[in-house]
Amino acid sequence: MKAEGVLPTIGSKFDQLTGLYNRESFLREAAVLLGARFDVDYCIVCMDISCFKIINDLFHTSTGDLILRSAADYFTKQFNPRTTISCRTNADHFILCVPTEELKIEQVINDLDKIIQDLHISHNILFFAGIYPVDKRDLPVDQMCDRAGMALKRIKGSYLTRYAYYDAKMREKMIEDLLLVGNLEIALAERQFTIFLQPIFNPRQNTVVSAEALVRWLHPIHGMVSPGKFIPVCESNGFIVRLDRFIWEEVCRFQRKRLNEGKEIVPISVNLSRLNFYSLDLPDFLSFLLSKYDLEPWMLKLEVTESAYTDNQVQLLDMISTFKNLGFSVLMDDFGSGYSSLNMLKDMPLDTIKVDMAFIRELEKSERVALILKFVVQLAESLGMGVVVEGVETQRQCDYVASLGEVAIQGYYFSRPLPMSEYEKLLEKYPLAPH
């Protein structure tokens, strides 16, 4: 249903830029509306604009303001003001309380796309929506908004879908995450986190060339907690920085133990989660660990991900140059999983790229994947970089990788991630590559 689109008089109840309600007013007015129209099914819709900060950085803030006003004008004209309430909150967020039968979300997103295209802004700007169908009228409106926000968070940045509906599983996931957060400090203090090591193998030389350190959480009650559950929580609340440093030190301690026992070692690579690159003391801390355990830089390799490159290219490049000056080898993990792989090779002084396991999974289904993998290996060799192919699980996959040249493999075909004691037993069975 179309309305006349007259903006309300600007005041303390309204957002100064768009004329929509501000968040506080929205919460009050939506509660009144939902209480008065108990016979009408409603949805709370939380909408967000992709890359809005980048828009303000690349263009003048007036461009961002134009986008916000255009979206607000659309909401005002598209929905009946007697049945729908809308607000702008947190810079580029909009929240609507709209009758379910009036919400045609695909049309809304398509209309907004058309409006933005007509502004002729030379950047891809997309709206995403999280929707909470109001099934509990006694729930505070701010909690309804939180549920719509959970649905939005699940798909934000996706190019496959632009909207999602809240369901009970999201709430269960939120509760689970909160429980995990409450246990992280205890787990670290009680050393419930433990290190597993996955060997990296040269199939041509039949040697172990290195290993990757992976963290596992052995909970005293729940047993093994999947990294897929606790790592995202650690990344979202910043705990990953402390966890990473714990892992690095455990690896250094392990390497020193073997050296003290007169045993050979191979380098062990540790992951540097992208939040670490905001820590100015990162190089100093790594140097401190080498000094504390009397290790040489080659004994500890550093793995970064493509996502870190996408987040802050300049900062990452500066940090990698610092690592290289300190003598560390730097690996790029999950190479090929993002959209900036070739740019990254052009810019970054990497020692090794680790090809994402998605390539090897598709190897037997697609000749094109095989050709791309061969090209990546040749390109890396031309640039003086080593290559590790991740996710190798079969003899056929191993044979193909070995045919490409001096390429190492990592995956279940050779070994799963192992507890340190089992990893040491494996090292006794194979020759170690010289360093």
C-alpha positions as CSV (number, residue, x, y, z in Angstrom):
1,M,0.0,0.0,0.0
2,K,1.4,3.4,-1.0
3,A,1.4,6.4,1.3
4,E,1.8,10.1,0.4
5,G,5.4,10.1,1.7
6,V,5.2,13.2,3.8
7,L,8.1,13.3,6.3
8,P,7.2,14.1,9.9
9,T,8.3,17.3,11.5
10,I,11.9,17.0,12.7
11,G,12.2,16.8,16.4
12,S,13.7,14.9,19.3
13,K,11.7,11.8,18.3
14,F,13.1,11.7,14.8
15,D,16.4,11.2,13.0
16,Q,17.7,14.5,11.8
17,L,18.9,13.2,8.5
18,T,16.0,11.1,7.3
19,G,13.0,12.2,9.2
20,L,12.3,8.6,10.3
21,Y,11.9,7.8,14.0
22,N,15.1,7.4,16.0
23,R,15.6,4.1,17.8
24,E,14.2,5.2,21.2
25,S,11.0,6.5,19.6
26,F,10.7,3.5,17.4
27,L,10.8,1.1,20.4
28,R,8.0,3.1,22.1
29,E,5.8,3.5,19.0
30,A,6.2,-0.1,17.9
31,A,5.2,-1.3,21.3
32,V,2.0,0.8,21.1
33,L,1.3,-0.4,17.6
34,L,1.7,-4.1,18.3
35,G,-0.4,-3.7,21.4
36,A,-3.2,-1.9,19.6
37,R,-3.3,-4.2,16.5
38,F,-3.3,-7.6,18.1
39,D,-5.3,-9.1,15.3
40,V,-2.6,-8.3,12.7
41,D,0.5,-10.4,12.1
42,Y,3.7,-8.3,12.2
43,C,7.4,-8.6,11.3
44,I,10.3,-6.7,12.6
45,V,12.8,-6.0,9.8
46,C,16.4,-5.0,10.4
47,M,18.2,-3.7,7.2
48,D,21.8,-2.9,6.7
49,I,23.8,-1.4,3.8
50,S,26.9,-3.3,2.7
51,C,30.2,-1.4,2.6
52,F,28.6,1.8,3.9
53,K,31.8,2.9,5.7
54,I,33.8,2.4,2.5
55,I,31.2,4.7,0.7
56,N,31.9,7.5,3.2
57,D,35.7,6.9,2.8
58,L,35.7,6.8,-1.0
59,F,33.2,9.6,-1.6
60,H,32.1,12.6,0.4
61,T,29.8,11.9,3.3
62,S,27.0,13.7,1.3
63,T,27.0,10.6,-0.9
64,G,26.3,8.4,2.1
65,D,23.6,10.8,3.3
66,L,22.0,10.7,-0.1
67,I,21.8,6.9,0.0
68,L,20.2,7.0,3.5
69,R,17.7,9.7,2.6
70,S,16.7,7.8,-0.6
71,A,16.1,4.6,1.4
72,A,14.1,6.5,4.0
73,D,12.0,8.2,1.4
74,Y,11.3,4.8,-0.1
75,F,10.1,3.3,3.2
76,T,7.9,6.3,3.8
77,K,6.3,6.0,0.4
78,Q,6.1,2.3,0.2
79,F,4.4,1.5,3.5
80,N,1.2,2.8,5.0
81,P,2.2,5.1,7.9
82,R,-0.9,4.0,9.9
83,T,0.2,0.4,10.0
84,T,4.0,0.6,9.6
85,I,6.7,2.3,11.7
86,S,10.3,2.8,10.5
87,C,13.5,4.2,12.0
88,R,17.1,4.8,11.2
89,T,19.7,3.7,13.8
90,N,23.4,3.1,14.0
91,A,24.5,5.0,10.9
92,D,23.4,2.7,8.1
93,H,20.8,0.5,9.9
94,F,17.0,0.8,9.4
95,I,14.4,-1.0,11.4
96,L,10.8,-1.5,10.3
97,C,7.7,-2.8,12.1
98,V,5.5,-3.8,9.2
99,P,2.4,-6.1,8.8
100,T,3.4,-9.5,7.5
101,E,1.0,-9.3,4.5
102,E,2.4,-6.0,3.4
103,L,6.0,-7.1,3.5
104,K,7.2,-8.3,0.1
105,I,10.8,-8.5,1.0
106,E,12.2,-9.5,-2.4
107,Q,10.3,-6.5,-4.0
108,V,11.7,-4.2,-1.3
109,I,15.3,-5.3,-1.9
110,N,14.8,-5.1,-5.7
111,D,13.2,-1.6,-5.4
112,L,16.1,-0.4,-3.2
113,D,18.6,-1.8,-5.7
114,K,16.9,0.2,-8.5
115,I,16.9,3.4,-6.4
116,I,20.6,3.1,-5.7
117,Q,21.4,2.3,-9.3
118,D,19.6,5.5,-10.3
119,L,21.9,7.5,-8.1
120,H,24.8,6.5,-10.4
121,I,27.3,5.8,-7.6
122,S,30.3,3.9,-8.9
123,H,30.3,1.2,-6.2
124,N,28.3,-1.9,-5.6
125,I,25.9,-1.1,-2.8
126,L,23.6,-3.8,-1.4
127,F,20.9,-3.9,1.2
128,F,20.5,-6.9,3.5
129,A,17.6,-7.8,5.7
130,G,17.0,-9.9,8.8
131,I,13.3,-10.6,9.6
132,Y,11.7,-11.6,12.9
133,P,8.0,-12.7,12.5
134,V,6.5,-11.5,15.8
135,D,5.3,-14.6,17.5
136,K,5.5,-13.3,21.1
137,R,3.7,-9.9,21.6
138,D,4.9,-9.8,25.2
139,L,8.5,-9.8,24.2
140,P,10.2,-6.3,24.5
141,V,10.5,-4.6,21.1
142,D,14.3,-4.2,21.6
143,Q,14.6,-8.0,21.9
144,M,12.5,-8.4,18.8
145,C,15.0,-6.1,17.1
146,D,17.9,-8.3,18.4
147,R,16.3,-11.4,16.9
148,A,15.9,-9.6,13.5
149,G,19.6,-8.6,13.9
150,M,20.6,-12.2,14.5
151,A,19.0,-13.2,11.2
152,L,20.7,-10.2,9.5
153,K,24.1,-11.2,10.9
154,R,23.8,-14.7,9.5
155,I,23.7,-13.5,5.9
156,K,25.4,-10.1,5.9
157,G,28.0,-9.9,3.2
158,S,26.6,-12.9,1.3
159,Y,26.1,-12.8,-2.4
160,L,23.8,-15.8,-2.4
161,T,21.0,-14.4,-0.3
162,R,20.0,-11.0,0.8
163,Y,17.5,-11.7,3.5
164,A,16.9,-14.3,6.3
165,Y,14.2,-15.1,8.8
166,Y,14.9,-15.6,12.4
167,D,14.3,-19.1,13.8
168,A,14.7,-20.7,17.2
169,K,18.0,-22.3,16.2
170,M,19.5,-18.8,16.1
171,R,18.5,-18.2,19.7
172,E,19.9,-21.5,20.7
173,K,23.1,-20.6,19.0
174,M,23.3,-17.3,20.8
175,I,22.8,-19.0,24.2
176,E,25.4,-21.5,23.3
177,D,27.8,-18.7,22.3
178,L,27.2,-16.9,25.6
179,L,27.9,-20.1,27.6
180,L,31.1,-20.6,25.6
181,V,32.2,-17.0,26.3
182,G,31.7,-17.6,30.1
183,N,34.0,-20.6,29.9
184,L,36.8,-19.2,27.8
185,E,38.7,-17.6,30.6
186,I,38.4,-20.7,32.8
187,A,39.5,-22.9,29.9
188,L,42.6,-20.9,29.3
189,A,43.5,-20.7,33.0
190,E,43.0,-24.4,33.5
191,R,44.9,-25.3,30.3
192,Q,41.8,-27.0,28.8
193,F,43.1,-25.8,25.4
194,T,45.6,-28.2,23.9
195,I,47.6,-28.2,20.7
196,F,47.3,-30.8,17.9
197,L,49.8,-30.9,15.1
198,Q,49.1,-31.9,11.5
199,P,52.2,-32.9,9.5
200,I,52.9,-31.5,6.1
201,F,54.4,-34.0,3.7
202,N,56.5,-34.0,0.5
203,P,55.1,-36.9,-1.5
204,R,58.1,-36.9,-3.9
205,Q,60.7,-37.0,-1.2
206,N,58.7,-39.0,1.3
207,T,59.7,-36.5,4.0
208,V,57.9,-34.5,6.7
209,V,58.6,-30.9,5.8
210,S,56.7,-29.1,8.6
211,A,53.5,-29.1,10.6
212,E,50.6,-26.8,11.4
213,A,49.5,-26.2,15.0
214,L,45.8,-26.5,15.6
215,V,44.0,-25.8,18.8
216,R,41.5,-28.2,20.5
217,W,39.3,-27.6,23.5
218,L,39.1,-30.6,25.9
219,H,36.3,-29.6,28.2
220,P,36.2,-31.5,31.5
221,I,32.4,-32.1,31.2
222,H,31.5,-31.7,27.5
223,G,34.6,-33.4,26.1
224,M,36.0,-32.2,22.8
225,V,34.5,-28.9,21.8
226,S,34.6,-28.4,18.0
227,P,36.8,-25.5,16.8
228,G,33.9,-24.6,14.5
229,K,32.0,-23.7,17.6
230,F,34.5,-21.8,19.8
231,I,36.8,-20.2,17.3
232,P,34.1,-17.9,15.8
233,V,33.1,-16.9,19.3
234,C,36.7,-16.1,20.2
235,E,37.0,-14.0,17.0
236,S,33.8,-12.1,17.7
237,N,34.8,-11.1,21.3
238,G,38.5,-10.6,20.7
239,F,39.6,-13.5,22.9
240,I,41.3,-15.0,19.8
241,V,44.3,-12.7,20.4
242,R,45.0,-14.2,23.8
243,L,44.3,-17.8,22.6
244,D,46.6,-17.3,19.6
245,R,49.5,-16.2,21.9
246,F,48.9,-19.2,24.1
247,I,49.2,-21.5,21.1
248,W,52.4,-19.8,19.9
249,E,54.0,-20.2,23.2
250,E,52.9,-23.9,23.5
251,V,54.5,-24.5,20.1
252,C,57.7,-22.8,21.2
253,R,57.8,-24.8,24.4
254,F,57.3,-28.0,22.4
255,Q,60.1,-27.2,19.9
256,R,62.5,-26.4,22.8
257,K,61.6,-29.7,24.5
258,R,62.6,-31.7,21.5
259,L,65.8,-29.8,21.0
260,N,66.7,-30.3,24.7
261,E,66.2,-34.0,24.1
262,G,68.6,-34.0,21.2
263,K,65.8,-34.7,18.6
264,E,65.4,-33.3,15.2
265,I,62.6,-30.8,14.5
266,V,60.8,-29.4,11.5
267,P,59.2,-25.9,11.4
268,I,55.7,-25.6,12.9
269,S,53.4,-23.0,11.5
270,V,51.0,-21.1,13.7
271,N,48.0,-19.1,12.7
272,L,47.8,-15.4,13.1
273,S,44.1,-14.5,13.3
274,R,43.4,-11.1,11.7
275,L,42.7,-9.3,15.0
276,N,46.3,-9.8,15.9
277,F,47.3,-7.3,13.3
278,Y,45.8,-4.5,15.4
279,S,48.3,-5.3,18.2
280,L,51.3,-3.1,17.7
281,D,53.4,-5.3,19.9
282,L,52.9,-8.4,17.7
283,P,56.5,-8.5,16.3
284,D,58.0,-7.8,19.7
285,F,56.0,-10.6,21.3
286,L,57.0,-13.1,18.6
287,S,60.7,-12.0,19.0
288,F,60.3,-12.4,22.8
289,L,59.1,-16.0,22.4
290,L,62.1,-16.9,20.2
291,S,64.4,-15.4,22.8
292,K,62.7,-17.0,25.8
293,Y,62.9,-20.5,24.3
294,D,66.2,-19.9,22.4
295,L,64.7,-20.8,19.0
296,E,65.7,-19.6,15.5
297,P,63.0,-17.9,13.3
298,W,62.8,-20.8,10.8
299,M,61.5,-23.0,13.6
300,L,58.2,-21.0,13.8
301,K,56.4,-20.2,10.6
302,L,53.5,-17.7,10.5
303,E,50.2,-18.3,8.7
304,V,47.9,-15.4,7.7
305,T,44.6,-15.6,5.8
306,E,43.2,-13.9,2.7
307,S,40.6,-12.3,5.0
308,A,43.3,-10.4,6.8
309,Y,44.5,-9.0,3.5
310,T,41.0,-7.9,2.6
311,D,40.5,-6.2,5.9
312,N,43.5,-4.0,5.9
313,Q,46.0,-4.4,3.1
314,V,48.5,-1.7,4.0
315,Q,48.7,-2.7,7.7
316,L,49.1,-6.4,6.8
317,L,51.8,-5.7,4.2
318,D,53.8,-3.6,6.6
319,M,53.5,-6.3,9.3
320,I,54.6,-9.0,6.9
321,S,57.7,-7.0,5.9
322,T,58.5,-6.7,9.6
323,F,58.1,-10.5,10.0
324,K,60.4,-11.1,7.1
325,N,63.0,-8.7,8.4
326,L,63.0,-10.7,11.7
327,G,63.7,-13.9,9.7
328,F,60.2,-15.5,9.8
329,S,58.7,-17.4,6.9
330,V,55.2,-16.3,6.1
331,L,52.5,-18.5,4.6
332,M,49.1,-17.5,3.1
333,D,46.4,-19.9,4.3
334,D,43.3,-20.8,2.3
335,F,44.7,-19.3,-0.9
336,G,42.0,-19.1,-3.5
337,S,39.1,-19.0,-1.1
338,G,38.6,-15.2,-1.6
339,Y,38.4,-12.7,-4.4
340,S,41.8,-11.0,-4.1
341,S,44.1,-13.9,-4.6
342,L,46.1,-12.6,-7.6
343,N,46.3,-9.1,-6.2
344,M,47.6,-10.6,-3.0
345,L,50.4,-12.5,-4.9
346,K,51.4,-9.2,-6.6
347,D,51.7,-7.3,-3.4
348,M,52.8,-9.7,-0.7
349,P,56.3,-11.0,-0.1
350,L,55.1,-14.5,0.8
351,D,57.2,-17.6,1.2
352,T,54.5,-20.2,0.7
353,I,50.9,-20.3,-0.3
354,K,48.5,-23.0,1.0
355,V,46.0,-23.8,-1.6
356,D,42.4,-24.0,-0.2
357,M,41.0,-27.5,0.1
358,A,38.1,-26.6,-2.1
359,F,40.4,-27.0,-5.1
360,I,41.3,-30.6,-4.2
361,R,37.7,-31.5,-3.5
362,E,36.7,-30.6,-7.0
363,L,39.8,-32.0,-8.7
364,E,38.1,-35.3,-9.8
365,K,35.0,-33.6,-11.0
366,S,36.4,-30.8,-13.1
367,E,39.2,-30.7,-15.6
368,R,39.2,-26.9,-15.2
369,V,40.0,-27.1,-11.5
370,A,43.0,-29.4,-12.3
371,L,44.3,-26.8,-14.9
372,I,43.8,-23.9,-12.4
373,L,45.7,-25.8,-9.7
374,K,48.5,-26.5,-12.1
375,F,48.6,-22.8,-13.1
376,V,48.7,-21.7,-9.4
377,V,51.6,-24.1,-8.7
378,Q,53.6,-22.8,-11.8
379,L,52.8,-19.2,-10.9
380,A,54.0,-19.7,-7.3
381,E,57.2,-21.4,-8.4
382,S,57.9,-18.5,-10.9
383,L,57.5,-16.1,-8.0
384,G,59.9,-18.1,-5.8
385,M,57.1,-19.4,-3.4
386,G,56.5,-22.8,-2.1
387,V,53.1,-24.5,-2.3
388,V,51.1,-26.6,0.1
389,V,47.9,-28.2,-1.1
390,E,45.4,-28.7,1.7
391,G,42.7,-31.3,2.1
392,V,44.4,-34.2,0.3
393,E,42.5,-37.3,1.2
394,T,43.0,-39.9,-1.5
395,Q,45.9,-41.6,-3.4
396,R,44.7,-40.2,-6.7
397,Q,44.7,-36.6,-5.3
398,C,48.2,-37.2,-3.8
399,D,49.5,-38.6,-7.1
400,Y,48.2,-35.6,-9.0
401,V,49.7,-33.1,-6.6
402,A,53.0,-34.9,-6.7
403,S,53.0,-34.7,-10.5
404,L,52.9,-30.9,-10.3
405,G,56.4,-30.5,-8.9
406,E,57.9,-29.9,-5.5
407,V,54.5,-29.4,-3.8
408,A,53.8,-30.4,-0.3
409,I,50.5,-31.9,0.9
410,Q,48.4,-31.5,4.0
411,G,45.4,-33.7,4.7
412,Y,44.0,-36.9,6.0
413,Y,45.6,-39.0,3.3
414,F,48.9,-38.6,5.1
415,S,47.8,-37.7,8.7
416,R,45.0,-36.2,10.7
417,P,45.9,-33.6,13.3
418,L,47.6,-35.4,16.1
419,P,48.2,-34.9,19.8
420,M,51.8,-33.9,20.4
421,S,52.8,-37.3,21.7
422,E,51.4,-39.1,18.6
423,Y,53.0,-36.5,16.4
424,E,56.4,-37.3,17.9
425,K,55.8,-41.0,17.2
426,L,55.1,-40.1,13.6
427,L,58.3,-38.2,13.2
428,E,60.2,-41.3,14.2
429,K,58.8,-43.2,11.2
430,Y,59.7,-40.7,8.4
431,P,62.8,-38.8,7.4
432,L,62.6,-35.1,8.1
433,A,63.3,-32.5,5.4
434,P,66.6,-30.6,6.0
435,H,66.5,-27.0,7.0
